[in-house]
Amino acid sequence: MSSIKVTPRSRHLSRALGLLAAGLQAGALAQQGPDLNALPLEQLLNLDVVTASKIPQKISEAPSSVSVITAEDIRQRGYRTLTEVLQSVPGMTVSYDRNYNYANMRGLGNPGDLNTRLLILIDGRRLNDVVYDQGAIGTEFPVDLDLIDRVEFVPGPGSAIYGSSAFFGVVNVITKSGAAVHGTLASAGRFSGAGREARIVHGGGTPGGTELLLSASAYDSAGRDLYFPEFDDAASNHGVAVGLDYDRYHRLFAKLGAGGIVAEAYFGSRTKGIPTASYGQQFNDPRPWTLDEYAGAALSWRSKVSETLDLFAGVSVARYRYSSVNVTEPASQGPTRSIDTAASLSSGAEVRAISSALSGHKLIAGAEYTRDSKRQMANYDLDPYHLNLDVAHPKRQAAVYLQDEMRLGQSVILNTGVRRDVDSEGGATTNPRVALLYKTARQMTLKALYGTAFRSANAYERYYTFGYKTNPALRSEHIKTYELVAEYFPTDRFRATASVFQYRMRDMLALAADPADGFLFFSNIDAARATGIELEAEWLREDGSALKGSANVQSARNDANGAWLPNSPRRLFKLDYALPPFGDHLRANAAYRFTSRRRTVQGGEVGGFGVVDLNLVGTVPGTHVELSAGVLNAFAKRYADSASEEHYDNGTPPRRLDAIGQDGRSWRLMATVRF
């Protein structure tokens, strides 16, 4: 198992936290008044959500179980990445290979799969690129968390609403309006690993309803020196990768709204060092890195035409660019430096009508069209130049969908939906969903849910041929899910949820080797199923404190041989406690996260672990300054995640990583000034 070499910087953490807490405590006692971002005392747990059906619904009336993480949750817990947000979601674990983060939902999700079966949305529009279908949830995610109003997560299939990739779940990141920010904020932060961050945000609105939000940010971290026992010899610096875990990004965001029209644009670029030796490279070589760049723009219009009819129309464009440097040194020749690139450009349009003209029904009808005008992949060697791969396969997609929310009396809601997708590569597919909801007289809602979803093979799986073989006969992956949910809302301050679920998957894409020549190719060879129970409860107390917990017991296995799937924990437990020890001027948060042991991709195991994260946030008296300090993995628990297949060096035979050690204790400090 890999381990982390901890830097001496963390030794000063307890002193820094103590000084911060003392200063904030003094401010809380000396000053009474509103906080910069005070927690709403009447925050309701049965919130309105939009992701489950593309229309506002109470959580208790949504045709799914839904998790919501609000801007206040993000603030008081000190989250800095979408990964940290998702780790708080019931049933979700996230592994990290020192380059990308990989989500596992209810026991399903392999390291290295680029989250292709998790659909990521920004304000309802797809972020997953059209080359790899990558769902960005790490530092490559292009929107700062300080701009997020809330994150909604809907587990299970979403293809009846969103089409391909809404397989294991849908994450919708909903950004703030300009009026919600109301002013100019400047932030600066320091992090363990010599990390630095700076951000400026401006937002505001006019009495006429025009709102503007602008943001720019940058981050730079040198990272840690990492130790990997698999490479512990003199030729590989005794297994220590020095200065290779760096991470740098910059982001821009703009949003303008007026009279039902909203225009927004984002840009994010991240460069990440590679400390693990992957794809046959030399361990501790400083030259390899990866670049991910996301850019997008959208224009949407909403109008309430009448008391019974709402219309929506939107157009969008999205661009993705990927580049990586790989250096191999075959024994028969000198070092070979190759560049792997991908680029995509997509444009799309959607129209949607919502009608309640028919008594007892809310009908939603929509149509989408997407043109992926650029889906290009290339690989070439440098010194001397040699082109290994250059392919470009544009495609088109169209879809129509229809939903009906039918109220059968006061207590029963029947929600049905169906979507028809036509893909110029993958053909046509139809995906339905049915949800029957029964609301009892004791503030409980019972839900019986059924749905299907698909994922079309992406450009990488179909056309990447450098070291691979193509397989034109690839079919789409398919899933069927069954779930029973009980939701209990006795008051606005308490809720409890229990779910029993089963997922059945077929035609799952996986790498296989051609016995004739040994070349790898993608094939529809796997079928699997996952079954489990999920429990969750949340309590907002009158004194401003909050307690939230969840537990999962689950089993995910290969249908053919019954084998336990890699990276699939059988038990999860999460507990979060927040309190305002001195009123809203200072809030403290403690979170515990337990994950049971998991199989690795190479056939080994990584042990179970539990980590504790702590965070303080508060205002400085007499100023418009907010300070935040956090400690992640406060008790320096040693644990690891499974490595995926690409982590091997150029030795003979190659040395492969079975597991990748995760960070020990780390810290972060943030200061925000409002002007």
DAFENLIN-V188625 format. One record per run of one state. SS is the DSSP state (helix for helix, strand for strand, loop for the rest). FROM is the first residue (numbers start at 1). LEN is the number of residues. If there is no record, write none. Layout:
BEGIN
ss=SS from=FROM len=LEN
ss=SS from=FROM len=LEN
END
This chain:
BEGIN
ss=loop from=1 len=2
ss=strand from=3 len=2
ss=loop from=5 len=3
ss=helix from=8 len=23
ss=loop from=31 len=17
ss=strand from=48 len=2
ss=loop from=50 len=7
ss=strand from=57 len=2
ss=helix from=59 len=3
ss=loop from=62 len=4
ss=strand from=66 len=5
ss=helix from=71 len=7
ss=loop from=78 len=4
ss=helix from=82 len=5
ss=loop from=87 len=5
ss=strand from=92 len=5
ss=loop from=97 len=4
ss=strand from=101 len=5
ss=loop from=106 len=2
ss=strand from=108 len=1
ss=loop from=109 len=9
ss=strand from=118 len=5
ss=loop from=123 len=2
ss=strand from=125 len=2
ss=loop from=127 len=18
ss=helix from=145 len=3
ss=strand from=148 len=8
ss=loop from=156 len=3
ss=helix from=159 len=4
ss=loop from=163 len=6
ss=strand from=169 len=7
ss=loop from=176 len=2
ss=helix from=178 len=4
ss=loop from=182 len=1
ss=strand from=183 len=9
ss=loop from=192 len=3
ss=strand from=195 len=11
ss=loop from=206 len=5
ss=strand from=211 len=11
ss=loop from=222 len=4
ss=strand from=226 len=2
ss=loop from=228 len=1
ss=helix from=229 len=3
ss=loop from=232 len=2
ss=helix from=234 len=6
ss=strand from=240 len=2
ss=loop from=242 len=5
ss=strand from=247 len=12
ss=loop from=259 len=2
ss=strand from=261 len=13
ss=loop from=274 len=7
ss=strand from=281 len=1
ss=loop from=282 len=7
ss=strand from=289 len=18
ss=loop from=307 len=2
ss=strand from=309 len=20
ss=loop from=329 len=7
ss=strand from=336 len=20
ss=loop from=356 len=5
ss=strand from=361 len=22
ss=loop from=383 len=3
ss=strand from=386 len=7
ss=loop from=393 len=2
ss=strand from=395 len=14
ss=loop from=409 len=3
ss=strand from=412 len=12
ss=loop from=424 len=3
ss=strand from=427 len=13
ss=loop from=440 len=4
ss=strand from=444 len=12
ss=loop from=456 len=3
ss=helix from=459 len=5
ss=loop from=464 len=4
ss=strand from=468 len=2
ss=loop from=470 len=7
ss=strand from=477 len=15
ss=loop from=492 len=2
ss=strand from=494 len=20
ss=loop from=514 len=6
ss=strand from=520 len=21
ss=loop from=541 len=5
ss=strand from=546 len=13
ss=loop from=559 len=5
ss=strand from=564 len=1
ss=loop from=565 len=6
ss=strand from=571 len=9
ss=loop from=580 len=3
ss=helix from=583 len=3
ss=strand from=586 len=10
ss=loop from=596 len=2
ss=strand from=598 len=2
ss=loop from=600 len=5
ss=strand from=605 len=2
ss=loop from=607 len=2
ss=strand from=609 len=11
ss=loop from=620 len=5
ss=strand from=625 len=8
ss=loop from=633 len=7
ss=strand from=640 len=3
ss=loop from=643 len=5
ss=strand from=648 len=2
ss=loop from=650 len=6
ss=strand from=656 len=1
ss=loop from=657 len=2
ss=strand from=659 len=3
ss=loop from=662 len=4
ss=strand from=666 len=9
ss=loop from=675 len=1
END
